[in-house]
Amino acid sequence: MSAIALHQDAPLELLSAAAEMYPFVKTGGLGDVVGSLPKALRPYNIHVTTIVPGYPAVMSGITRREAVGTFDVLGESVTLWRGEAHGHALLVVDAPALFDRPGNPYLGPDGRDWSDNGIRYAVFARTAASVAQGLVPGYRPDVIQAHDWQAGLIPAYLRYDGKPAAPVLMTIHNLAFQGLFPASECARFGLPDHAMQVDECEFYGQVGFLKAGLQLSNQLSTVSPTYAAEIQTAEHGMGLDGLLRARAAVLHGILNGIDIDEWNPEADPSVVFPYQVGDVVGRRANKRVFQAEFGLPQDPDAFLIGIVSRLTTQKGADLLADITPRLMTERIQLAVVGTGDAEIMRSFMRLQSRFPAQVTCHLRYSERLGHRLHSAVDASLVPSRFEPCGLTQLHALRYGSVPIAARVGGLSDTLVDANTAAIYEGVANGILFSPTTRDTLHHAIRHAQMLFRQKAVWARLQRNGGLHDVSWHGKAAVYARLFETMAGRSPRDADFDGEIAPRRADLAAAKRMASVQSVARLPGVGRGTTRRAPQASSRRIATG
């Protein structure tokens, strides 16, 4: 039985609007979440239809499609397709002049933003708003979830149209990306003149797509409780902290989860030697073959650390590049997977040339290596200067790689630092450090290396990671309750509140205790022979 009892009435229809969706298009966590959350919501009788731009990968992937119609949207020709792919119900905004482009969805071949990004995503949002108003025959959503700035104008269009429509949840995956465009484009975006007011779409003299979404949506959410608090401060609010403080009553911090079927080392085709979650011995062969394939000595006692990330300053990749020469004086190997800032990538290429027996780099996007790295390295690095939630540390936990992460955002919500007390109590699953500087990162890696040499301690950290619930269990229940409330339905009771999910080990212990207690209460068992049920586990509940 699911955490929220299954509904006997019609499913709640959720329209999810996003510029990315795995496995079609992904530049970060947004694509993963948009691709995995619909499946997690199904047990709560929530049916999700996802509307996405018609990028080449989407157009080639959608199956059993039918055209809803062709429309003029803000002067652009748009065909709206309805179909499905990979078990997802899809609506596709097919505007070849805007979206039929190879590579990164937002950047041109020169690495710069497409100059027409404003109208591209205004057309996308305008179409999604029309869908919410009944554009698709027989379909009317109960709630709309708008993801990040690319969908930020949806609530604005709904507000200015004045037509009946479902309430909107604006979800922030990364406040740093805001969708800012010249005020002169306001009319081109189909917005009225009064939209350029501080309490509407205006942001420091520009049209702010995300600002509009945060100002005009019914409810707001972001992807971890700590990040929800951080973005209400001047340090992390990116100029929107005042607005977010003013709307704090409708701002929800809900942790991300991952699809544990997609991230399963026992069945993952990217893993050379499959192993069960929590099997710290079975995964060792993956380290050896990874070292051999990427030109590193097959040294089981070398501390193999890895990073799979966008190589940007937000992710702290520059700090890692700066301290790598200091690390190379130790028995440490480093694997780097990802793409990003040109200068940071050049730094890692120079490091690979300088330390060929200790540094290996794959400086381009690879979903396969993103999985495989976590199955092979001893520790995964997440040295972010800020991190809304982070999925890398969840992938690492699942695959038995110990995260070394900055104490920010969702990283601090999902990891238990391996300090002395946490190690003694058996609950640690990672290494956290703060503030995010070169010296603190270097110290954290050296501390992790010291723990790595203590084989029993390190194995416990790895097993704790595997036992940690990184799934959508619990988090999807919170979303379901919010969507039901927004739709005017009575929310169902959940097994637990908030974003805290029990570790699988704690759930198993509770079941064993219940079994023992039931035996102890069997009729005919005399007081002299009754066994005492074991005391409840004193282990902490860890955030998922």
Secondary structure, 3 states (H helix, E strand, C coil): CCCCCCCCCCCEEEEEECCCECCCECCCHHHHHHHHHHHHHHHHCEEEEEEEECCHHHHHHCEEEEEEEEEEECCEEEEEEEEEECCEEEEEEECHHHHCCCCCCCECCCCCECCCHHHHHHHHHHHHHHHHCCCCCCCCCCEEEEECHHHCCHHHHHHHHCCCCCCEEEEECCCCCCCEEEHHHCCCCCCCHHHCCCCCCEECCEEEHHHHHHHHCCEEEECCHHHHHHCCCCCCCCCCHHHHHHCHHHEEECCCCCCCCCCCCCCCCCCCCCCCCCCCCCCHHHHHHHHHHCCCCCCCCCEEEEEECCECCCCCHHHHHHHHHHHCCCCEEEEEECCECHHHHHHHHHHHHHCCCCEEEECCCCHHHHHHHHHHCCEEEECCCCCCCCCHHHHHHHHCCEEEEECCHHHHHHCCECCHHHHHHCCCCEEEECCCCHHHHHHHHHHHHHHHHCHHHHHHHHHHHHHCCCCCCCHHHHHHHHHHHHCCCCCCCCCCCCCCCCCHHHHHHHHHHHHHHHHHCCCCCCCCCCCCCCCCCCCCCCCC
